[in-house]
Amino acid sequence: MVRMLTHCTNPARALEEAQRVLRPGGTIVIAVQGKEHLSALMQGTPARGAKDDVQDILQNSGLTLERQDIRRIISLTLRDAQALLRGYGRSTRLAEADFPLTDTLHLALFKA
């Protein structure tokens, strides 16, 4: 379940279904954007609606979880930022003078 759980209407139900079809002794791997993902860029953009806290959903699932966080520091140009934000349906209030912008790509991996 890589970068898809937050797009589900009911992430808890999607996780229940994954558990239902999992082979006995099988492993579920879930990857979501971590809280630090593009945090510097997102501070300069209009607010999004609330999103589910995936870690809470996972912890409440009754699964035993192992977590690993992967972070990569990046440097963004205004053009990079605009392209990334289009993918999120957002625009930036930042100006050319705010760039290059140092930010973080953050992926949280859960193994259950």
C-alpha positions in Angstrom: 0.0 0.0 0.0 2.5 2.6 -1.2 1.3 6.2 -1.1 -2.3 5.3 -1.6 -3.9 5.0 1.9 -4.4 8.7 2.3 -6.3 8.8 -1.0 -8.9 6.3 0.3 -12.3 7.6 1.4 -12.1 5.3 4.4 -8.4 4.4 5.1 -9.3 2.3 8.1 -11.7 0.2 6.0 -9.0 -0.2 3.2 -6.6 -1.5 5.8 -9.2 -4.0 7.2 -9.7 -5.3 3.6 -5.9 -5.6 3.1 -5.7 -7.7 6.3 -8.7 -9.8 5.2 -7.0 -10.8 1.9 -3.5 -11.2 3.4 -2.1 -14.7 3.3 -1.6 -16.1 6.9 1.8 -14.9 8.1 2.0 -12.4 5.3 3.3 -8.8 5.6 1.6 -5.5 4.8 3.9 -2.7 3.8 2.4 0.8 3.9 4.2 4.0 2.8 2.9 7.5 3.3 4.3 11.0 3.1 5.7 11.9 6.5 4.8 15.0 8.4 8.0 16.7 7.2 7.3 16.1 3.5 7.7 19.4 1.7 7.0 21.3 5.0 9.0 24.4 4.0 7.1 24.7 0.7 3.7 24.0 2.2 4.1 26.8 4.7 4.0 29.2 1.8 0.8 27.8 0.3 -2.9 28.1 1.1 -4.1 25.6 3.8 -5.4 22.2 2.7 -8.3 20.5 4.4 -7.6 18.1 7.3 -6.3 14.7 6.3 -6.3 11.4 8.2 -3.4 10.7 10.6 -2.3 7.4 9.0 -0.2 6.4 12.0 -3.2 6.6 14.3 -5.2 4.5 11.9 -2.4 1.9 11.8 -1.9 1.8 15.5 -5.7 1.4 16.1 -5.7 -1.5 13.6 -4.3 -3.9 16.2 -1.3 -4.7 13.9 2.2 -4.9 15.2 4.1 -2.1 13.4 7.7 -1.5 12.5 8.3 2.1 11.3 11.2 3.5 9.2 11.5 7.1 8.1 13.3 8.1 5.0 14.3 11.7 4.5 16.1 13.4 1.6 17.0 17.1 1.7 16.3 18.9 -1.6 16.7 22.3 -3.1 13.7 23.7 -5.0 13.5 26.4 -7.7 10.3 28.4 -8.1 9.6 26.3 -11.2 10.1 23.0 -9.2 7.8 24.3 -6.5 5.0 25.3 -8.9 5.2 21.9 -10.6 5.0 20.0 -7.3 2.2 22.1 -6.0 0.1 21.6 -9.2 0.2 17.9 -8.4 -1.4 18.7 -5.0 -3.9 21.1 -6.5 -2.3 24.1 -4.8 -0.4 27.2 -5.7 2.3 29.1 -4.0 2.4 32.6 -2.4 6.2 32.4 -2.5 8.1 34.7 -4.9 11.3 34.1 -7.0 13.3 35.9 -4.2 12.3 33.0 -1.8 14.2 30.5 -3.9 16.2 28.3 -4.0 14.2 26.8 -1.1 15.7 23.9 0.9 13.1 21.3 1.8 12.7 17.7 2.8 11.2 14.7 1.1 9.9 12.5 3.9 8.5 9.0 3.4 7.2 7.0 6.4 7.3 3.2 5.9 5.3 0.8 8.0 5.7 -2.9 8.0 2.8 -4.8 9.7 
